[in-house]
């Protein structure tokens, strides 16, 4: 029996469809295997991520516990340091108050000594001023006396000089007369 061309076409199409169906089954099988493999990889990755998360959570819990313990220790140390600082401050304040009182007493003592020294210096200055005034008066009197003596000496010297000038004039006049007489005499003799 010979098949007609339409049958051959149908048979060929049927055959092609069967081949395509076989390919699709193979593709589905291949994709199912890949899907299962991916599912397995995903499950493994999820399990590893869950394990890593559990490890990290444990590590974080341990770290938090350690930090909490360290924080408690630091709080205790801080409280102790604050207490120590407060005590040191109280001791320093007491020492500064004692020092301030001592310095205030010393300052009062120095003020008293300074006032006494100023009073003594003022009295000494007043005594020295009185002595200097007395000395100035004495020197003024002595200067007046010396001025009077000098004026008298100058007057005496002026008088002596005037007398001497008068004598020299008189002598000069006599000499001139003598020179004139000698000239006249010499003129007569010549």
Number of C-alpha atoms within 10 A of each C-alpha: 3 6 9 9 9 9 12 12 12 12 13 12 12 13 12 12 12 12 12 12 12 12 12 13 12 12 12 13 12 12 13 12 12 12 13 12 12 12 12 12 12 12 12 12 12 12 12 12 12 12 12 12 12 12 12 12 12 12 12 12 12 12 12 12 12 12 12 12 12 12 12 12 12 12 12 12 12 12 12 12 12 12 12 12 12 12 12 12 12 12 12 12 12 12 12 12 12 12 12 12 12 12 12 12 12 12 12 12 12 12 12 12 12 12 12 12 12 12 12 12 12 12 12 12 12 12 12 12 12 12 12 12 12 12 12 12 12 12 12 12 12 12 13 12 12 12 12 12 12 13 12 12 12 12 12 12 12 12 12 12 12 12 12 12 13 12 12 12 12 12 12 13 12 12 12 12 12 12 12 12 12 12 12 12 11 10 9 8 7 6
